[in-house]
Amino acid sequence: MKTREAHWYDLAAARMSRRDFVRIGRDVAGIVALGSLGACRGDRTAQLAASPFPSGVASGDPDAEGMVLWTRLSAEGMREAGLATEPVAVRWEVAADESFSRVVRQGTQLAVPELGHSVHVEVEGLEPDRSYWYRFMTGGDQSPVGRTRTLPAPGTPAERLRFAFASCQNYEHGYYTAFRHMAEEELDLVFHLGDYIYEVGYGDNLVRAHEAGEVFTLDDYRARYLLYRSDPDLQAAHAAFPWAITFDDHEVDNNWASDVAEDDQSPAQLLLRRTAAFQAFYEFMPVRRSSMPSGPDIQVYRRLHFGGLADFHVLDSRQYRSDQACGDTNGPLCAEALEPGRTMLGAEQEDWLFAGLAESESRWNVLANQVMIARLEGSRDGEPTVSMDRWDGYPEAQDRLLSFLDRTRPANPVVLTGDIHSNWAADLKADPRDPSSSVVGAELVGTSISSGGDGQDTRPGTADSLARNPHIHFFNAQRGYVRCAATPDRLVADYRIVPWVTRPGAPVETRASFVVEAGRPGLLPA
């Protein structure tokens, strides 16, 4: 449903072309590039009445020599200090110990108003495969201390990898207790697979409230991220480990696809909305300058190398996909869905993925992916149905990916997936519509952090769903995250769940565990 705020898009989009959007993004990038050179003598620092670091700290996109360190100065504090339009110098330190007695890297970075006074420091020259601690300072104030970690050097032996993944954290639907438990785990890395924020309210039985209604403008998106990043449990998980983050749909608009919106927004309106949403995403995420948006476009598909043990292929299944077919519903595949040339990743990203998988020399190939790849078939009036938003609704693209895995056999492919607000564990079949076809990989689908409320262990129709999809081994609809541990011989996935999120304080437990043995595609019970 179009809200009255969308009228602003009617007026603005009528005057702006895609070239204008890109030019705006490049102008911002040029300004920020100056800030990335660091601060000069005489650049002012901020002495704010309240804490200048209300969103905490974070690190992300690590490699063997460094990572991104992130924080953001208080917008309210900057306004009160008369600095809302001024660049401000922020000092940073990286230490080899938590007490900061051995500072190994330090510097000063400009927080510029063009990026909401966020700070992205790309640290280099650290030792591989070890932990570091970091902090920021401005005026007389100091941020919380964060812990981060470099990865083993590419190609070098690594005996163990520990990571977790999560998605879908609707602020209004519950507390982020799962993140508090995640922060207490022993992990090398965390993957967030999308729906970090929600652009509008969903449902009526809300646990806590958004700051406003549906978001459209840059200021709107900034305020929404600021609310989500105020959560102490989310801040704790960010401060505990480096993250690799991609997005799904709700960071922009529900079920968007390329320049096509779910509702009656025109392509120009959605591109303008993407411009605002992607800039806010960059401002609030610990991602590298290579992911700085250019107007309505942003580069988020990328690859991380964990020594010779694992290659992580982080995907973007929103920005380049064809529009959902058949009315964007759950139903039988229509003629539109079967049209040749329909894509989930776009040709360039698909080629990048296939080349990376074919060339990988790592023991494990892990795809950080948004929507379910394995077939999830339902039925209506005796006819098979699938979701048009997941890979099932893009059968040609689904076949290309699974046929590639079958034909080239990259080492031990494992897919991490979010989106669906429930836990699933599935074998990937070479032909998703033929249960007798060979197994070419495994898919671990994680539930939401809070979206959907408390959830339940099973729900009506679960038995029928599992019977229709014999390649699926497990289902659960509670909240939580998935914890994984990989060695050269096996990968173990633990589905960690909390029994409730509509009030704080839930305990955590492992609901189920599965194993993938190296050289044997598919899942085994642990």
C-alpha positions, 0 to 999 in steps of 0.5 A: 500500500502506498503511503503519503510519504511516497509522494515525495518519491513521485516528485523527486524521481520525476526529476532524477535519472539513474545517472543522477543517482550514480553521480550523487553516490560518486560525489559522496564517495569522493568526499569520504575518500578525503576523510579516509586519508585520516585527520590533520592537525587542527581537525576538531574532536567532539566533546559531547554531553552524552556518550558519543558512541551510542551504537557501540563498536563493530568489526567486519570483513576480516582477512589475514592482515586486518579488518574493518573497525566501525563506530558511529558518533551520536547524531543527537550529541553532534547536533547539541554540540553544534557539530552536525555539519562538521567533520570530527576527528576520531582516534582509534587503537588496536592492541594485542591484549585486552588491557591495551598495554601493547598497542600495535596499530593506531591512528585518527580518522575523520567522521564526516557528516556526509556519512552520518559521522560513521567511522570505517577504519581498514586496518592492515599489517596485523599478524594472521590468525590471532585475536586483537582488541580495539577502541575509539576516542574523541574528546575525553570519551572512549568507546566500548572495547571490541574484540576482533580476529584476523583470518589465517593466511590464504592457503596455509593450513588451519585445523579448526574454524568456528563460525555462526550465522543469523538473520531476520531480527525484527525489533518489534517482534522480540528481544535479541536474547539469541545475540547475547548467547552468541556473544558468549560462544567461542567463534572466529567469525559471524555471518549475517544473512539479511533483514538486519532492519525492517522497513515497516511494521508487521503484525499487531502483537508487538513486543517493542515499537519502531521509532516511526512508520515505514521508512523511505528517506535517508534520515528515515533509514538512519533512524531505523538503524540507530534504533536497532543498533541501540540494542545491548545484546546486538551490540555485545555480539558485534563487539565480540567477533568480526562479522561478514554482512549481506542484505536481503529484502527488508533493508530496502523494501519487502520482496524487492527485486532489482528495480521492481518493488512489491507494491506500486512504486515505480522503478525510479521510486525504488531506485531512489529508495535504494539510494537512501537504504544502501547509504544507511546500510553502509554507514551502519555496517562494518564493511570495506570501502569497496562496498560504498554505494554508488547511487542505487548500486552497491557491491556486497558479493565478495569472498573471504578466505580462511587459510586453506580450510574454507572459502566463503562466497558471500552472495547478493540475491536481491540486486540483480534478480529477475522479478518474482513470477506468478504474482509473487506468491506461493503457488504452482510454477506458471509460464513466466517462471519457466521463461529462459534467462531468468536469474537470481544472481545476475550473469556477472555475479553468477560467473564470479561464483562459478569461477570462484568455486571452480578455482577454490583450493580450500577444503570447504566452500561455504555460500552465505546466501539469503533465500532457500536453494533446496526445493521446498514443495507444498501442495494446493488442490493436489498440485505442487506449489513453491515460493516464487521468492526463493530459488524454487521460483527461479528454476532455470537459475536453480538448475544452473547452480545445482548442475554446476555443483554436480558437474564440477564437484567443488570441494565440500559445498555448504550453503548458509541460508536465512530469510524463512524464520525457521530452521531446516537442514537439507541435502542439495540435489543435482535435480531438485525435482528428482529425489533419486538424483545425486546429492551435490551439497548441504544447505543449513537454513537458520531461523530468525533472531526475533522475527515471528515472535516466540515460534514453536518447535513444530507446526501443523503440516510439518510431517506432510512437508517433510514427507513431500521433501525427503531431502530435508532432514529437519525442521524447527520454528523457534528462534536462534542461530546456527553455530558451526565448527569445521575441521579438514575432516568434517563440519558440525552444525548446531541449531541453537534455539531460545524458547521465547523472545517476547520477554528477556532472559531465555536460555539457549539450547542445541535443538539438533546437530548435523555433520557434513563429512569431507568428501561426502556431500549431504548431511548426517545426524551428529 
